[in-house]
Amino acid sequence: MPLQVPPAPTPALRSVLMALGSPTAVREAPTPSLRNAEGPVTAELPLPVHVLDRITAQSGAVTRLTGWRFMIRCGGRSVAAAETVLTADGWAFSRFFEGPYLASTERALHQAETLTQPYQPRLLSVPGLYMLALWLHGNHAADGAEDHPAATDLLVPLAPAPPGIAAHTPHRVAELLPVLTHRVTPVPLLGSPA
């Protein structure tokens, strides 16, 4: 079943296209693949990036939208990613980057394409674990900027994943959230060292 990619805000896409059209922005980006790309580049597959703020017993995972990430493609392959952030003046280009999450995101998206249920792809960042996951939201018609993970949504940890969490293995939110909660909850100190 094809993924239902949410539309990015027009100003977010426009800011990425302006950056791609800027020789200075591309030349100064820490992305050799983008700087060396020959031929036209395109911004594709916009994914909303949500950050996991906290996990509560009442509402589960509490997230907030922090940006939109676009895959930058040239010659049929991804050469970089571009990220936008919401500022007081609206959506603005933030940065170009490359690295392991680029290929890992593509791999997870290809895996998700084979699922029978339609999903809306998003990215979920778990800063306390230095973890990024493809979040497959079951409400594929939802606004990509809103909602929180439902218990039946899927999370696919991207590589590199934290120790003990298998990359590219889909987990229901209800199964993975307790593991994440345990990992990000600080252990109380029992006393001071002697």
Buried (B, 14 or more C-beta within 10 A) or exposed (E): EEBBBBEBBEBBBBBBBEBBEEEEBBEEBEBEBBBEBEEEBEBEBBBBBBBBEEBEEEEBBBBEBBBBBBBBBBEEEBBBBBBBBBEEEEBBBBBBBBEEBBBBBBBBBEBBEEEEEBBBBBBBBBEBBEBBBBBBBBBBEBEBBEBBBBEEBBBBBBBBBBEEBEBBEBBBBEEBBEBBBEBBEEEEEEEEEE
